[in-house]
Amino acid sequence: VQLQASGGGSVQPGGSLRLSCVASGIISGNVMAWYSQAPGKQRELVASISTSGSTDYTNSVKGRFTISRDNAKNTVYLQMASLKPEDTAVYYCNKRWGQKFSWGQGTQVTVSS
């Protein structure tokens, strides 16, 4: 399965973005997640969504980000609101557990005034 993330960009603090991740194959049987990687830092888990739609978030994004999925489109979304400079990173989607799919290019999110 190949993963293609898109929707990133440059926004001011307080702004919003909607990221999309389209998979080339079926992902409905997998818990999916969004990860972020800031410059010089390790990739971190941001949010995950189960096969039934249950969601979980890292504390720093709770109340600001919303993860969702459309299994018919093999797509995972991340709605980002009230963005902060510390959200600046490359965002990737992938499986939450087990052997990961190929990571893909990710999408850059830059939050700056």
Secondary structure, 3 states (H helix, E strand, C coil): CCEEEECCEEECCCCCEEEEEEECCCCCCCCEEEEEECCCCCCEEEEEECCCCCEEECHHHCCCEEEEEEHHHCEEEEEECCCCHHHCEEEEEEECCCCCCCCCCCEEEEECC
